[in-house]
Amino acid sequence: MKSKIRVVVRVRPQLPAEKTHSCETLQLGNHTVRLGVTDSSQKEFRFDHVLGPSATQKEVYDTAGVAQSIASVLEGYHATLFAYGQTGSGKTYTMEGFEYERIASKASERASTKAKIDVASDRLGIVPRVILELFDALKTAAVIKNKAYRVKSSFVQIYNEQILDLFNPSSKQSVRSRRCDSAFLTNERGRFRCLKLRWAADQEFFVEDLTMVDSASGEEMLLKFTEGVKDKIMATTNMNAASSRSHCIYTIYVESIDLENPSLVTTTKLCLVDLAGSERIVKTGATGVTLQESIGINKSLFVLRQVIQVLSDEANMNPTGQNAVAKTHVPYRDSKLTSLLKHSLGGNSITVMIVCLSPSDLCYEENLSTLQYAARAQQISNTPVKNAGEAHKVLVQQLRDTIQSLHAQLAEANATIERLQQRRPKPLRIHSGASHTATTSHPALPNDTKTTTQDDSSNQVEDDSDGESSFVYDEIARPEAIVQKAIPPWPSAWTWLSSIFQAFHTRPTGHHAFAESDKAYMFTVHPMSSWPLNKKPPGDLGVGMAIA
């Protein structure tokens, strides 16, 4: 079942510094945004919902359908919500709701900011509200569905294409004055603190050695989240007093255990993403470290836009989703951000995108670019899939192993058949002729095996192979017979016959050959003796064999 990315637009209120700015280019409807002053220059965009500057944090939470995303996670689906927009457009406020204050800095350092966690409840953003509501929903679901739940969380920031663990105590250093410093990114042994991005078939992209924190209550989880927020890399620019210098991904993992079948464990995740804002160097006044950060931010956002563009183009080529179209390469691997968001963009997640805009006319170009990519994003179709429990995964893996084993056996059998067919010699001409008699005997034969005389007056084998021993299926008179004419040299014929007995290891009916234990014996015209197939008979020995 396909599910398009839902897009909700939020326009923040004017900032004190913008009171003198003109704010006429944005015209908002319930589902539309018009950008431009005159009718001829206006561009209209339609989205799922549009919220103006007066919208509260709770309205944004409800309109974005965050409660439905939580319900989907409890039903076994992955969900993602991410904030997108230019720097200073209100993304971090929407996601967190905390206040940030400027930190006094030395003359040689750039100004930085610090989060103030204690805020009024009505200011709380999406992440704190999700944490508190999730545990309330879990209590209800546990009773209704007869399940037990375990909740974990992780918190990473992607800073200059390096993944840092905000829950890892070893990385809690004074980052505000050492941004972009290689010493910060390495430990005392010279090894990177940065975590590595890995890929596995059952997990897609994941962060190796990522800290997972268990939480028994919403309050406990919220406290841990705020500790991570305090270690985010933030800074002050001309465009934003509290500018995120990294992309932050807070992920909640929910493990549900069926109490009637405890082996059935399902794990789902809810990703809450605060993207760093796109920046124009001319407007931000970025220099030095801040400039390096801006380049890193814009690079990863450029890849994100490429991914959105490719996926939306695919959707336009196949609007019904029914006719297959050629798959275009999607550059997920070109940045760590898009790698970690792969399941959210064109993957198996239920995804909501909150687009943040500035009301100022000075941000016209940035707003236009943001709306254009938001319009593309809402064309992308994901395929949410209910995650199977661990017991189902074990069964699936067992079936896959069985299939792989059967494929290997089939390949081996085909190889054996091909090898035997390649050893099959040139055909002989069979015609009526004089009586051909073969008499065999051997004292080592079982008691029920007697000396036998075969009189075949209807068929005679004539050599047509230039002196080489040959075998042929007598398809004319006796289809059930395999006949060999004794013509030296014998080794190729003997080898072929040996491979037949060894490959099939059957005891043929009739009087000219039999298989006993792991050895096959055959009777000869002269001298009258039997030989194991793995032993070389003396001289040029003629061998006759018939299968009735």
Secondary structure as UniProt FT lines:
FT   STRAND          3..4
FT   STRAND          6..11
FT   HELIX           16..18
FT   TURN            19..20
FT   STRAND          26..28
FT   STRAND          32..35
FT   TURN            39..41
FT   STRAND          43..46
FT   STRAND          49..51
FT   TURN            53..54
FT   HELIX           57..63
FT   TURN            64..65
FT   HELIX           66..74
FT   TURN            75..76
FT   STRAND          78..86
FT   TURN            87..88
FT   HELIX           91..95
FT   STRAND          99..103
FT   TURN            107..108
FT   STRAND          112..116
FT   HELIX           121..123
FT   HELIX           126..145
FT   STRAND          147..159
FT   TURN            160..161
FT   STRAND          162..165
FT   TURN            166..167
FT   HELIX           169..171
FT   TURN            176..177
FT   TURN            179..180
FT   HELIX           182..185
FT   TURN            188..189
FT   STRAND          197..200
FT   TURN            201..203
FT   STRAND          204..207
FT   TURN            208..209
FT   STRAND          213..215
FT   HELIX           218..230
FT   STRAND          234..235
FT   TURN            241..242
FT   STRAND          243..244
FT   STRAND          247..258
FT   TURN            259..260
FT   TURN            262..263
FT   STRAND          265..274
FT   HELIX           281..284
FT   HELIX           288..317
FT   TURN            319..320
FT   HELIX           332..334
FT   HELIX           336..340
FT   TURN            341..344
FT   STRAND          349..357
FT   HELIX           361..363
FT   HELIX           364..377
FT   TURN            378..379
FT   STRAND          381..382
FT   HELIX           390..423
FT   STRAND          429..431
FT   STRAND          436..440
FT   TURN            443..444
FT   TURN            447..448
FT   STRAND          452..456
FT   STRAND          460..462
FT   TURN            466..467
FT   STRAND          471..473
FT   TURN            479..480
FT   STRAND          482..484
FT   HELIX           491..504
FT   STRAND          513..516
FT   TURN            517..518
FT   STRAND          519..524
FT   TURN            533..534
//
